[in-house]
């Protein structure tokens, strides 16, 4: 069964190839169903491979490398096109292919009647094939091919509605930020190949103990730079919120469940090297904690429903890097899997709201939707409680596992993490309250342009004026409508998964180990073991619960009766800590001035001047030589005679004694 593992990559790639040729003929919805079946086939192949791997005895026998052909053979560099099937890659492949199948199914309904319907699914299939190659690659170079593939597809999908300037700009922004991170990936590969002579994971891990601390630290920090670009960590996180310009299924697939977790996966895969670089671990944990906090604060002040969830993704990824820096790799993977369920659910639920309100995304123009979208509201609540960390949902166990390990190793970072947990419960509750409870502001006169009180601030008045457009979206008698079946089924499945995924890290009963314990052989001695008493774990669990309920309670008290609290939404947070303005000041404007100088001085005066100068000199020399060509034969004869005389005189001086 394991020998058919290549189908995990081949099936979505085949779906892509068929859609390239026949996509336009298939059209809507058959192109979507074909793409969905291709990814579903990949999920089935993954389950079969997983069963085959699970049937083997625990340990080295659960690590199988399949090499298909020699890709590169140049001097000491030998790279095979191959895949690595082990517990880590299979855990990733299972949730990537499973969640991707649900998102493909959801997209059939969400993208209905889109002008480029087949092209959208063509990109999705190529993305899934690239992501599966990324997690299954047997070497850094094969992983890098998948890494670049998902980066390219994310550009295509974020800028899918490229006729919108904001979408085109967001696609370019994501592409550039990820290329910065990719430079770190390449440099890390060069360094590791120089020191180990190989790029295969097995070869690198065999030499991990021989690497000096400096080399291991440098390699890990370079890989972290790559991960920071792909997984939106400080300072490379601004691209992810802007990526919400793409269709909502793209946000769920790329920016919640799959691509943005690639950086966490890469560092977990390289855990034998990372375990020897303690300084790099501290840097990764610190940046992760800071990113989690910053992302959560920004999410507290956003009005766009998708951007709240996007900044939440930045924050949750920070938690994963906190776990990686702590050495708690299993906790990072646990949170990654749980996050794929509840964050994918929140994105798809947001898409259902946007679909029901005819493309409206502003939370301040929503309200009271639970009555009109009951299924969406119930499933969304499952994602809300999981994200907030309410027991016994998956987020409580997954986030608690990260915080427990942080408490044992870096208590200061645990404090940051617990404050972030409170903020997470607050902003997720604010999101649900503004969207699903209270009055229907998409109908109410206060939200549809009614006269504002004289004391209303200009900002609030502007919000009220903008809110008037939603009535035009819905019409005088139209109401928000629930999603079709193809969109509803993924919501229900993900809601159940978000509720129950906590079982992945818990023993089902005495004598049975937790399912994620099968990752232990992958990480081995590099896995950090937090030795805590039962009492300490109970206290930490109670603290996590109180923080979650406290954040929910604060949001309920503050937002259940109003949708206007400017004091809680300062411009500092609404404008992302002014990070984009800072980058524009330090990089954008100096870069524009440098480009202007290069264009006006270096290019036009220096480079063009040299080229034009050569032409001018050649033309002048030709004009001068042209004067010698008079056309009179007697002058030419005289020249010949003078030449002969000079030649004879020269010869005589050479032979005369």
N, C-alpha and C positions, 0 to 999 in steps of 0.2 A: 504493500500500500504506500510505503514511503517513497518508492521509486517513481510514483506518479506525481510527486510534489511539484514538478515543473508546470503542471496544469494550473497551479495557483496564479502564475504569472501569464501563462500562455492564453488562457480563456479570455480575460478582459482585453488582452492585446489583440486577439482574434476578433473580438467584438469591435474594437477600434478599426481594424483593417476592413471589416465588412461594411461598417458605416461610412468609411472613406469612399468606398465604391458605390454602395447602394443606399446610402442614407437618404438622399433626396427622393429616391423612388419610394422608399418605405414611408417616409413622412411621419406625421403625427396621427396616432400614437405609437405605430409599430416600431419606429426607430427606438423609442424609449423602452418598449418591451424587450426588444432584442438586446439592448445594452443592459437592462436589468437582469435578463436571463444569463448573460455572459458573466456578470459579477456574482450572481447567485450560484452559478456553476463553480466559480472560484471558491466561494464559501464552502460548497459541498466538498470540493477537492481538499480544502483546508481541514475540514472535519475528518475526512477519511485519513489524511496524513497524520492528524493529531491522534486519532485512534491507534494507528500503526505505531506511532512513537510511544504512546502511553502503554502499549502492550509489552514494550521492552523493559528489561530490568533497569532500575534507577542507576544513574551514574553516566560513565563515558559511553555506554551503549546507546544512550539517547542523544547522541550528537553525531549526525550523519552529514557528510559533505558530498555533494554530487557535482562533479566537474564534467561539463558537456564538451568543451573543446578548449584548446590553448588560444587565448585571445591575443596576448602580447608575449613575445619572446625576443628580447633585445639585451644581449649581454647578461648581466646578473639579474635582470628584471624578467620574471616569468609570472604572468597573470592568467589564471584560468577563468573562463566564463562558467561560474558555478554558483550553487546555492547552499546555504548552511541551514539544516533543519535541526533545531534543538529547542528546548522548552521556551527560551526567550523569544526566538523568531516565531514560533508557533503561537505563543500568547498574543504577540502583536498581530500576526496574520489573521487570527480568529476574529478579533474585534474590528480590525480594519475591513476585512471582507464582509463581515456580518453587518456592521453599521453602514457600510457603503451600499450594500444591497437594499437596506431600508430607505436610504436617501435617494437611491435611483428610483425606487417605487414611488416615493413621495414626489419626486420631480416630474413624473408623468402627469400628475394632476396640476402641480404648481406651474409648470411651464406650458401648459396647454394653450394652443393657438399662438405660441411664440413664433416669430418670423423665421428664426433659425433653429427650430426645435431639434432636427437631427444633429446639427453641429454641436449643440450643447451636450448631447449624450456622447458624441464622439470624443469630446474633450474629457468628459467624466470617465469614460472607459480607459483612455490613455493615462489619466491621472491614477486610477486604481492600479493599473499594470505597473506604473512607475513606483507607486508606494509599496506594492508587494515585492518588487525587485529590491527596493531600498532595505526592507526588513529581512529579506531572505539572502542578500548578497553574502558570499563566502569570503570576500575581501573588501578592504576599504575602497578599492577602485570600482568594484561592481556596485557597492553601496553608493558611491559617488554618482554613478550613472543614474540610478534611481533618484538620488538626491536632486540632481539637475533636472530630471524629468518632471518631478512634482513641482519644482520651481517654475519651469516653463509652463506647465499646465495651469498653475495658479495665476500666472500672468494672463493667459488666455481667458480664464474664467472670471477673474476679477474685472478685467476690461471687456467682458462679454458684451455689455451694452456700450460699445466704444463710441457710439454717436453722442453719448453724454460726456462732456469734457471732464466732469468729476470722476467718472468711471475710468476713462482713458488715463487720467493723471494718477489715480489710485493704482492701476495696474503697473504703470512705470515705477511708481514709488516702491511697490512691493518687490519688483524685479531688482531695482538698484540696491535696496537694503539687503536683500538676500545675496546679491553678488559680493557685498562687503564680507558677509559671513563666509561665503564660499572660498574667499582668499585664505581664510584661516584653515579651512579643510585641506586645501591644496598644500599649504606650507606644512601642516601636520603630517601629511602623507610623505612629503619629501624628507622631513626630519626622521620619521620612523623608518623609512626605507634605508636611509643613510646609516642608521644605527643598528637595524636588525637584518637588512638585506631582503626583506619580504614585505608584501602588503596584505597577505592572507591573515585572517584573524588568528588562526592556529599558530602560524609562525611568529606573529608579533607577541602573542601571549607566552610562547615558549621562551622568548628572550626578555620578557617583562622584568624579571628579577635582575637581569644584567644591566638594565638601563640606569644611568646615574640619576640622582634626584633632580638635577637641573634639567636633563633631557626629558624626563617624565613630566616634570612640571610644565616645561615649555610646550610639549606636545599636547598635554591636557588643556592648557589655556588656549591654544590655537583651536583645538576641537570645540572648546566652549565658545569661542568667538563664532565658529560655524553654527553651533547650536543656538546662540543668542540671536543670530539672524533668522534662522528658520523658526525658532520657537518664541520670538518676540520678547526678548529680555532687554533690560537696560544695557546699553543705550540704543538698541536697535528695535525697539518695540513700536514706534509710531506708525509703521506701515499696516499693522494688523487692523486697528479700528477703521482706517480709511478703506480697507479691503471690503468693508460692508457694502460698497457700491455694487458688488456683484450680486447675482440672484441669491436668495436666501438658502436654497439647497447647497450652494457653493460655500456659504458661510458655515453651514453645519458640517459639510464633508471635509473641507480643508482646514477651517479655522477653529474647529472644536474637536473633531474625532481623529484626524489622521495627520496631515502634513505638519501641523505645529507641534505635534508630539515627537517628530522625527529627531529633534535635537536631544530630547530626554533619552530616547532609545539609543542614540549614538553613544552618549556618555555611559549609559548602563552597559552597552555592549563592550565598551573599552574599560570596564571596571578593573581588570587586573592591572592595567597601567595606572589608572586613576588612584587605586588604593595605595600606590607608592608615592603619590604626590600630595602630601598633606596640605601644603600651602595652596595648591590649586583647589583642593576640596573646600577650604575655608573661603576662597574667593567665590567659588560657585555657590556655596550656601548663602553667603552674604548678599550677592547680587540677586539670588532667587528670593530671599526674604524681602529685600528692598523693592523688587519688582512686584511682588505680591501685595505689598502695602500700597505702593503708588497706584497700581492698577485698580485696587479696591477703592481708594479715595476718589479717583476719577469717575468710576462707575456710579458713585453716589450722587453725581450732579448732572448726568446725561439725560436728555429727553428722548433721543432716538432709541427705540426699543432694541434694535439690533446692536447699537453701540454700547448699551449697558451690558449686554451679553458678551460683546467683543472684549471690553475692558475686563470683564469677569474672567474671560479666557486668559488674558495676559496675567491676571492675578493668580489663577489656579496653576498656570504653568510655572509661576514663581514658586509655588508650594512644591511642585515636582522637583525643581532644581534645588530647593532647600533639602529635600530628601536625598537627592543624588550627592550633594556636598556633604551630607551627614554620613554617607556610606550606606544609607538605608535604601538600597536599590529596589528591593521587593516592595517597599512602601511607595516608591515612585511609580512602579509599574501598576500597583493596585490603584493608586489615585488616577493614573492615566486611563485605565480601563473604566473605572467608575465615572470619570469625567467624560469619557466618550459617550456614555449612556445619557447622563443627565444634561450635559451641555448640548449634545446633539438634539435631545428632546426640547430644550429651551429654544434653540435656534429654529427648529421645525415648528414649535408652537408659536414662536414669533412670526414665522412665515404664514401660519394659519390665520393669525390675527391680521396681518397685512393683507392677505388674500381676502379675508372677510370684509375689511374696510376699504377695499379697492386702492391698495398701495399706500395707505396712510401708515406712517411709522412714528409719529410724535405721540409720546405717552400722554401729553397734556391735552390731546384731542381724542382720547379714548374714554375709558370708564364704563362700568356697568356691563362689560362684555360677557360676564359669566352667564347672564340670562340668555344671551343670543348664541354663544359658542360654548355650550356646556361641556362637550367632550374635550375641547381644547383647554378649557379652564381646569378640568379635573386632572388631565394629563400634565398640564403645565404646573399644577400645584405639586405633583410628584417631583418634577425637576427642581421646583423652588425649594421644597423642603430638603431635598438631597443636597443641593448647593449650599443651603444655609447650615447644613450639618445637624439636622434634627434626627435624633435616634428614633427608630433603628434603621433609617435609610442609609444607602451606600455611602453618601458623602460624610456621614458621621464617622463611620469606621475608617474610611480611606484617609480623610483629613486628620483624624485622631492618630492614626498610625504614623503619619509624618510628624505631627507635633510631639508625640511621645519620644520619638528618636531625637528630635531637635532639643527637647528638654534635657535628655540624657547627655548630649554632646555639646551643644551650644545654647546654654540657657538664655543668653541675651537674644538670640535669634528666635527662641521660643516665645519670648515676650512680644516681639514684632509679629510673629505668626498668630498669636492669640488675639492681638488687637485687630489684625487683618480678618480673622474669623468673625469678630463682632461686626466689622464693616460689611463683610460678605452677607451675613444674615440680614443686615439693615438694607443694603441696596437691592438684594433679591426680593425682599418683602415690599419695598417701595415700588419695584417694578410690577409685582403682581397686584398690589393695591390700586395703583394708578390705572392699570390696564383693565382689570376685571371687576373691581368693586366700585361702590359709590354711584354717583349720577352719570348718566350717559352724556358726556360732554360733547360728543359728536352730534348731539341733538340740542342740547341745552343752550339757551340764549346767551349765557355767560361765555360759552366756548365758541359760539358762532357769530361773534362780532357784535354782540349787544353793547350798549353804551357802558363805558367803564367809569367808575367813580372818579371824582376829581382828584382824589388822593392816590390813585393808582400810579405806580411808577411807570416810566416810559417803557422799560423792558417788559413789564407785565402787560401793558397796553398793546405792545407789539405782538406778544404771544397771543393775546385775545384776537387781535385783528387777523393774524395768520391762521388761527383756528377756524375762521369762517369758511375756508375752502373745503373742509370735510363735508359740509352739507351739500355742496355742489357735486362731490364725489358720489354720495349715496342717493341723492334725489329726495324729493319731499316725502315719499312713502316707503322707500327702500330701507331695509334693515340689514345689519351685518349677518352673514350667512356662514354656516359651518362648512368645514372642508369636505371635499368628496372622499370616497372610500379609499382611493389610492393614497391620499394624504393622511387619512385617519388611522389606517392600520399601523404605519410606522410609529405614530404618536403613542398608540396603545402599547405596542411591543417595547418601545423605549421607556415608557412610564413604568412598566413592570420591571424592566431591567434596572432602571434607576433605583427602584425600591429595594430589589432583592440582591443587587450585586455585592452587598456587604458580606454575603456568604463566602465570597472568594477568599477572604482572609480570615475566616473563622472556622474552627473545627465543627463539623455538623453534629457530632456527639462524641462522648468520651471514647478514645481509641482510634478515631479517624482524624488524620491530619488535615489542615486547611488546604484547599485546592492549590493556592499559589505557592505552597511549600515545594512543589515540583520544580520551582526555579532555583532552589538551594544549590544544586550541583553546578549551575551556570556561574553563580557568583562565588561560591566556595568561601575561601578564607578572606576574600575582599569584602564580604558582607559584614556591615557593622552590627554588632549584637548589643542592644541596649538592655543592661541588666537592671531591671526595676522590680521592686516588690509588688505584690498583688495590691497592697494598699495604695501605693503610688499610682498604679495604673487606674484604680478606681477613682482616686482623687482627680487625676487628669481627665478622666472621662466625664466626671461630674462637672468639672470646670468647662469642658468643651460644650456640654449640654446647656449649662447656664448661660454661656456666651451666646449660643445660638438662639435660645429663647429670649434673651435680653435684647439682641438685635432685632428680632421679629417684633417684640413688644414695643420697642422704641419707634420703629417704622409705623406700626399700627396707630400709636398715639399721635404721631406727627402728621400722618398723611391720610387718615381715613375720612377726614372731614374737609379737606382742602387739597387743591392741586397747585397752590401758589405758596411757595416758601423760598423766596430769593435768598434769604440769609443762609439757607442750607445748600445753596447752589451757587457759590461764588464763581466769578469769572476765572479765577485761578484754577479751579477744578474743571469747569466747563471747557476751558481752552487747554486742557491736558498739561497743567503745570507750565504752560508756555514753552514746552519743549520744541514744538515746531517753529515757533518764533525764534527761539535760541539757535536752533540749527540754521535757520534762515540768516540770522545775524552773523554767526560764526563761519558758516560754510557757504550758504546760498549766495548772499550778496558779494562776499569776497571772491567766490568762484565766478560769479557773473562779471565782476570787474576784471578778474584775471583773463577770462575768456575774451572780453572786449579788448583788453590790452594785446592779447595774443593775436586777435583778428586784425586790429588796426595797425599795430607796430611790428610785431614779429612776422605775421603772415604777409601783410601787404607791403611793408617797407623792407623788411629783411629778406624773407624768402622770395616774394615776388620781385623785390629789387634786384636780387642776385640773378634770378632767371631772366628778367627783362634786361639787366645790364649785359649779360652774355649776348643776348640778341642784338642789343644796341652796338656793342663792340664788334660783333661779327659784321653787322650792316656797315659800320664805319670803315672797317678794314676792307670790305668789298668795294666800297665807294673809292677808297684810296687806290686800290689796285686797278680799278677800272680805268683810271687816268692813263695807265701805261698802255692800254689797248687802244691806240689811235686809229688803226686801220690803214696807215701808210706803210707800203712795203719797203720804202727806202729807209725808214726808221728801224724797221725790224732787221734789215740787212746790216745797217750800221751797228745795231746791238749785237748781232752775231759776230761781226768782225771784231768788235771791241772785246767780246768774250773770248774769241780765239787768241787775240793778242795777250790778254791777261793770263790765259791758261798757258801759252807758250812761255811767257815771262816767268811764271811760277815754276814751270818744269826746268827752265834754264838755271834758276837759282838753286834747284835741288841737285843738278848734275855738275855745276861749275865748281872747279876745285877751289 
